[in-house]
Every structure is written in structure tokens, then in C-alpha cells.
Amino acid sequence: MAATVLSAVGILSLLVFVLFSVLVEVFRDVRQIRDALGILDRPLTIDIGLAAGTPPSSYGLSRQLDDEPFALLLFLSDRCATCRVLAASLGGTLPAGLWIVVEAATSQAAAEFIEMFRMTPTSGDERVFVDPAGAVAGRLGLNMTPVGYRIENGVFTSAGTVPSMRYLASIIPIPSEVPIGV
Amino acid sequence: MTAVGLCVAMVMAAVLLGAGLAKFTNLGGIASTLQALGAPATWSHRLSGLVPFSEVLTALGVLFAPHSPWTLVAVVALGGAFALAGLVAVLHKERIRCNCFGSSAAGGYLGLTQILALPAWVGGALILHYGIPSPLPPATGASLLAAAGLAIATLKAVALWKVVLEARGDRLSAEEMYVWLPQY
């Protein structure tokens, strides 16, 4: 009797092993399909043209950025759903090295966006800027969001779209102890 | 010595069962490995099922008849076959995918690992021979089967959980991408 029961346990566990193996293959196939479709964290590189090698302050941004060795300047729009997702993922706390520019039609709309996602700058940590009517974005020739501009040694070096929270977490320039919810 | 023999039997059976059953979910991979080792295409497809079948059969022999000379010969023969495959890959200086544990170990290649594992297979067979000289009661074999099965099922459950978490992240990213794409 004991041998029968134990054998049954053994056979069932082997069956479970096979089923789990098949499931693992299915999940891997789905990942492959998503990757082939181009919807798996595939950012687009943006040509920043003449902005390359220039300091951020020349476009109306904070002079503090000119002193940053490494920074990521993230442009978010109040009308962009992915921007809202990224803003929400920050949880009200900006990781070190991340600066935000909020694009909105009016200052009030920008203020509401900042308040909604608890990005109100605190004293000594003013890394959230408002760009009402897209003045800064216009000077940079930027017409899409969310976009991240990389700053190295105080000048713009490159830019690209930020399609997901997971991708944003991977490009933050300085490791941060503040987790980004993904 | 018997306790050591039983432990070796369980571990050996778990490895063979895990490898054999995983290979059944990826027979195409085995066929391509055999082809890369020099087997003709038609034969490689026919033999692809034989490899996991022999592994599972050997595992059952280790569990229920570890004292049998046939079981010990099968263990050494399998170890020898794996080592030979590794040797062929090394001599030909080719990167041949192992598919030893199905496609889940897709990054593994045949080579020194299989050659160096041969002494372990031979040593294991010797431990079975001297550690379990007489037939085991059926209940003991069944216990070992249950233990080996539960062990490999648990390991596979851990692997499955990892890919589930990965897929969740992929799904969230894809949803965000779907929202963003139509605008541009």
C-alpha cells in the first residue's frame, strides 16, 4: 500500500514537472513574440542635432544641470498616458540623477500634474521643472514624450524615448536606493 | 554505505529524470544536437526520442533496481555517451548546444563539462554497486521516486515563478508601449 501511494506521488510529481516545463516554454515563446513585435522595452533614439555638446542652461533649464557629471532629464507631458505611468512609478521620490521637465499647456495644468504625482520640489532639491507652453521643448526641437536626455559632464550627449517603467529604471544614471515600482 | 548508496541513487535518478523529461519537451533541440555531432538528419530525428527515453529508463532502474548490473552498465554507458559527445565538440572545436536539460538550459554547450562528469557517473555506479548490493524493497524504491520527483518538480516551480515575474514585467511594459505607440 505504501509503495503504491509513494509511487503515485512520484508519478504525479513527474507529471507536474513536465507541465511546469511546458509552461516555462510557453512564457518564453510569448516573450519572443513580444520582442519580435517590438513592444518589449524598445526605445527609439532621438537625434538631438545641435543640442549635442551644449549645456542645458542654454535652453532655459537650471544651471545646476551644467554642473552634473551624469544626469537623466526626463520630459513628461500631462497629456501623455505613458508619462503618467512613469510619474506614478516614481512614488513621489526622485532617484538621484533623475531630473524632470513637465510639459503642459498652462502653468496650472503643470502644477496639477506635479501635485497629482507628488513631485512638488522640496527645499534644496529642485529637480522638477515646469515648461508651460513647451518653450524649452521647442528650443530643443522636441515634439514627443516621454523622452530622456542624457547629460554627461554638464552637456547633452544623447536622447531617447522612455517607453516603460522598467526601461526608465534601467537608464537612471546613478544607482538609487529608492526603488521604482515595476 | 547503504545510506550513501540511497542518497546517490536519489540524486542520480533526479538528474536523469529531470534531464530526460525536459528533453521530451524539446525533441527538436536534441535532434539538432545529434545532427551537429554528425548524425544524419533522418537518424537524428529518430534517435532524438531515444536519448530521453534511455535516461528515464535508467533513472527508474537506479530507483527500483540499483543492484542490477544492467542498471550500472546503463549509467556508465550514458555517462560515456555524454562524455563522447563533449569530446567530439572539443575536438571539432565547435559550439554545439547541449540541450541537456531541454531548452531551459539553452545557454549550455557540449564540451569539457560532459568529459569531466564521466568520473562522477562511474563513481556513482560504483557506489550503487557496493552500497546497495541486494534488491531494495519496493517501498524504498517508491520513496526514492517520490523524493526525486518532488525535488525536480520544486526546482521547476522555482524556474516557473521567475519566468512568471518576468512575463508580468513584459506585460506591463507592453501595455505602456501600446498606449504610447499610436501617438507617434
HADDOCK unambig.tbl for C-alpha pairs under 7 A between the chains (distance, minus, plus):
assign (segid A and resid 2 and name CA) (segid B and resid 139 and name CA) 6.31 0.50 0.50
assign (segid A and resid 3 and name CA) (segid B and resid 138 and name CA) 6.07 0.50 0.50
assign (segid A and resid 3 and name CA) (segid B and resid 139 and name CA) 4.13 0.50 0.50
assign (segid A and resid 3 and name CA) (segid B and resid 142 and name CA) 5.42 0.50 0.50
assign (segid A and resid 6 and name CA) (segid B and resid 142 and name CA) 5.22 0.50 0.50
assign (segid A and resid 6 and name CA) (segid B and resid 143 and name CA) 5.66 0.50 0.50
assign (segid A and resid 6 and name CA) (segid B and resid 146 and name CA) 5.76 0.50 0.50
assign (segid A and resid 7 and name CA) (segid B and resid 142 and name CA) 4.79 0.50 0.50
assign (segid A and resid 7 and name CA) (segid B and resid 145 and name CA) 6.58 0.50 0.50
assign (segid A and resid 7 and name CA) (segid B and resid 146 and name CA) 6.31 0.50 0.50
assign (segid A and resid 9 and name CA) (segid B and resid 146 and name CA) 5.45 0.50 0.50
assign (segid A and resid 10 and name CA) (segid B and resid 145 and name CA) 5.08 0.50 0.50
assign (segid A and resid 10 and name CA) (segid B and resid 146 and name CA) 3.64 0.50 0.50
assign (segid A and resid 10 and name CA) (segid B and resid 149 and name CA) 5.13 0.50 0.50
assign (segid A and resid 10 and name CA) (segid B and resid 150 and name CA) 6.95 0.50 0.50
assign (segid A and resid 13 and name CA) (segid B and resid 149 and name CA) 5.02 0.50 0.50
assign (segid A and resid 13 and name CA) (segid B and resid 150 and name CA) 5.45 0.50 0.50
assign (segid A and resid 13 and name CA) (segid B and resid 153 and name CA) 5.94 0.50 0.50
assign (segid A and resid 14 and name CA) (segid B and resid 149 and name CA) 5.22 0.50 0.50
assign (segid A and resid 14 and name CA) (segid B and resid 153 and name CA) 6.65 0.50 0.50
assign (segid A and resid 16 and name CA) (segid B and resid 153 and name CA) 6.25 0.50 0.50
assign (segid A and resid 17 and name CA) (segid B and resid 152 and name CA) 6.69 0.50 0.50
assign (segid A and resid 17 and name CA) (segid B and resid 153 and name CA) 4.48 0.50 0.50
assign (segid A and resid 17 and name CA) (segid B and resid 156 and name CA) 6.25 0.50 0.50
assign (segid A and resid 18 and name CA) (segid B and resid 21 and name CA) 6.50 0.50 0.50
assign (segid A and resid 18 and name CA) (segid B and resid 22 and name CA) 6.92 0.50 0.50
assign (segid A and resid 20 and name CA) (segid B and resid 156 and name CA) 6.34 0.50 0.50
assign (segid A and resid 20 and name CA) (segid B and resid 157 and name CA) 6.57 0.50 0.50
assign (segid A and resid 20 and name CA) (segid B and resid 160 and name CA) 6.56 0.50 0.50
assign (segid A and resid 21 and name CA) (segid B and resid 22 and name CA) 6.74 0.50 0.50
assign (segid A and resid 21 and name CA) (segid B and resid 156 and name CA) 6.77 0.50 0.50
assign (segid A and resid 22 and name CA) (segid B and resid 25 and name CA) 6.75 0.50 0.50
assign (segid A and resid 24 and name CA) (segid B and resid 160 and name CA) 5.57 0.50 0.50
assign (segid A and resid 24 and name CA) (segid B and resid 163 and name CA) 6.69 0.50 0.50
assign (segid A and resid 27 and name CA) (segid B and resid 163 and name CA) 6.68 0.50 0.50
assign (segid A and resid 27 and name CA) (segid B and resid 167 and name CA) 6.73 0.50 0.50
assign (segid A and resid 39 and name CA) (segid B and resid 174 and name CA) 5.21 0.50 0.50
assign (segid A and resid 39 and name CA) (segid B and resid 177 and name CA) 5.92 0.50 0.50
assign (segid A and resid 40 and name CA) (segid B and resid 170 and name CA) 6.43 0.50 0.50
assign (segid A and resid 40 and name CA) (segid B and resid 173 and name CA) 6.42 0.50 0.50
assign (segid A and resid 40 and name CA) (segid B and resid 174 and name CA) 5.83 0.50 0.50
assign (segid A and resid 41 and name CA) (segid B and resid 173 and name CA) 6.33 0.50 0.50
assign (segid A and resid 81 and name CA) (segid B and resid 179 and name CA) 6.62 0.50 0.50
assign (segid A and resid 82 and name CA) (segid B and resid 176 and name CA) 5.79 0.50 0.50
assign (segid A and resid 82 and name CA) (segid B and resid 179 and name CA) 6.56 0.50 0.50
assign (segid A and resid 82 and name CA) (segid B and resid 180 and name CA) 6.10 0.50 0.50
assign (segid A and resid 163 and name CA) (segid B and resid 176 and name CA) 6.61 0.50 0.50
assign (segid A and resid 163 and name CA) (segid B and resid 177 and name CA) 5.69 0.50 0.50
assign (segid A and resid 164 and name CA) (segid B and resid 173 and name CA) 5.19 0.50 0.50
assign (segid A and resid 164 and name CA) (segid B and resid 176 and name CA) 5.86 0.50 0.50
assign (segid A and resid 164 and name CA) (segid B and resid 177 and name CA) 6.83 0.50 0.50
assign (segid A and resid 166 and name CA) (segid B and resid 173 and name CA) 6.93 0.50 0.50
assign (segid A and resid 182 and name CA) (segid B and resid 169 and name CA) 6.79 0.50 0.50
